[in-house]
Every structure is written in structure tokens, then in C-alpha cells.
Amino acid sequence: MTEEEKYLFDVHGYLVIRGALSSEEVAAANAAVDHHADKIKIRPNDLAHKSRTLTGIIGRGDLAGMLEWGKPHCDPFREMIAHPGYSSHLECLLGPGFRLEGLGVITMDEGAEGFWFHEGGEPMDRSRSYLYRNGRMYCGMTNVAVQLSDVNPGDGGFACLPGSHKANYPCSDEIRLYHTHQDRFLQIAAKAGDAILFVECLMHGTLPWVARHQRRSVIIRYNSGVMASGVMGTWSPPAFYDDLTDAQKAVISMPHYRYEDKGSKLYKKYEEEDSEE
Ligand SMILES: O=C(O)CCC(=O)C(=O)O
């Protein structure tokens, strides 16, 4: 992450990484989605939460299971989980050993409803936190939204309240429902291949989709290696684990403690003992 990117991410809670994926990678992912288009589940118009301004005439589409698809359709998504376009950004925000928590495709056709504005830094949520300390940023859940189609200004789609990841006071429901202070929100315009990197505790949601073309966004969720939103009982790697590259395997793990940022070499002994177990 460059110094400018760190500055912008710290101040706003998100960053747009232009051209993170090549046009060939975007085309391969779109071809795979086209092939599985019958698996897109249209939601029951439930995300706007009865907002007067976010309501649409149809629900948003959700597509899952891409990492398990047969070849070649799984490949573009497996490549996305550890992609050179943003892996170093994730390591900067989450530390080495960061974990993949999930991946899904969001689709929106013309008239699709928006999503009320959720999260925000208040109240504190350990798994979705943001902290600046020791000269660096520490994030909880952090997402990469890879755009598979263009989002022009005014089309709708992902929007956020920049800076809200550092909120201290509770946000009113009227703001969350996009009834008031709409001018404070930002709809993020992006091209296919751009990646929107944002910390989950940034208050974010979706504006209704008004463009003719279909919105397609791959949302990939990560967290620090020590954090997990789920996992009770035993953890076992997914069935496709052995087919992954080393870099892809590295983001799939059960939550695990790391001595990553301990300054003193006295900790080294414990780290070595842990790795021998
Ligand atoms: O990209 C979007 O439409 C927002 C998605 C979102 O907020 C979510 O899935 O939690």
C-alpha cells in the first residue's frame, strides 16, 4: 500500500484500486457467471428495510459456490482470493496470515432494490473493527468488491458514508434508511476490473440500480488470522483445497494466533514451539 493509499484508507475507510483485474480476467469471470446464471437467487426484496428511498421493484441477485464450480469456471474466482492486484493491501490492513471468510457475487438488474446502510464504527464490534496503533492500521473484517461490470455515476450500487468506520456516536435509523442527509453518502463509480477495498465497519449499503445493464460485483470477505465470524467444533479445509496454489491455500485456514507484530525477539521461542506442534 502506498503512503497515499494508506492516508486515503485511514481517512475514508475505503479505497478504489483501479484495474486490479485485467480485462481477460474479468471476461473469464463473466463467462463463468453467464454459464451459471440459472443459479442466481433473486432475493425477496428484503434489503431496503422498507426505506422510502431504497425500495426497488425487484430483489438483488446472489450467487454462491463459485470456488466449487468445475473447471474452467472456478479458476477466475480461485485466482481472486489471493490476487496480486490487492493481496499486499490486505496484508497491510489485516497482517500476515489473513483469512478468507467468504465470497459471493451480487447481481442487480434495472429496478433492483438498494440495501439499507449497515455497520459503522459504533457500537464497537471486535470482528469488524478499525484501529490505528503502533504506526499502522489494524482492521477487522475487510472486503474486496471486484467489479465485473461498469458502475457509472448515478447507476446506483455500492455506496458508503466515508469516515464512518471511526464513528463514536450512534447513527439514526433515518440516516441508515437514506431518508436524511443523503448528500453525505458517496456512490462509488468504478470500471469493470476495479476493486473497492473497504473495512466492514465503514457504514455501507447499496443504492437502487437504475442502469439498463446488469450490475455484477464479487464480494470477497477477509479477516485477520486470529479472527473468525464462525467455526465451532472441528475445522477442515474445503474439498477443493488440494487444487489450490500455495498463495491461495495460504488464505484458507482456521483462525490461528500469530506473533506477527511482537517487537521483541524473546517471543521467537514461543513461535517456534507453536510451529513444531
Ligand atoms: O455492494 C453492495 O451492494 C453492498 C453489499 C453489502 O453491503 C453486503 O453484502 O454486506
The ligand as a Gaussian input file, in Angstrom:
#p B3LYP/6-31G(d) Opt

LIG

0 1
 O      -22.092000      -3.964000      -2.837000
 C      -23.177000      -3.873000      -2.276000
 O      -24.231000      -3.792000      -2.883000
 C      -23.188000      -3.863000      -0.748000
 C      -23.090000      -5.231000      -0.245000
 C      -23.159000      -5.320000       1.219000
 O      -23.236000      -4.386000       1.936000
 C      -23.151000      -6.612000       1.837000
 O      -23.336000      -7.619000       1.135000
 O      -22.938000      -6.655000       3.072000

